Amino acid sequence: MKGAADRRLRKRSVLLAGHRTSLSLEAAFWDALKELATARGLSLNRLIEEIDRARSADAMPGNLSSAVRVFVLDAVRASASYTNSRKD
């Protein structure tokens, strides 16, 4: 398990649709989000914009930090599912 520093919230400023906003996530989520952005060939801001657009399209959108965490969790689950299916 990672240390306490990975669980501490880190606030960062991001640019969404031309406007600066702040986003608070644990360091582990920032790290995973950067890895996902790199794997998709996107900047971190661009990936967060895509997550924000999908969140905004929802009938009852939650906050952006929660949407990012769910996005990362979904990516981890999809990766685990893919890995498990390759073992069969």
Long-range contacts (C-beta under 8 A, 24 or more apart in sequence): 2-28, 6-31, 14-44, 14-45, 14-48, 15-45, 16-45, 16-48, 16-49, 16-52, 17-49, 17-52, 21-64, 23-48, 23-64, 23-65, 23-68, 24-65, 25-65, 25-68, 25-69, 29-68, 29-69, 29-72, 32-72, 32-75, 32-76, 33-68, 33-71, 33-72, 36-71, 36-72, 36-75
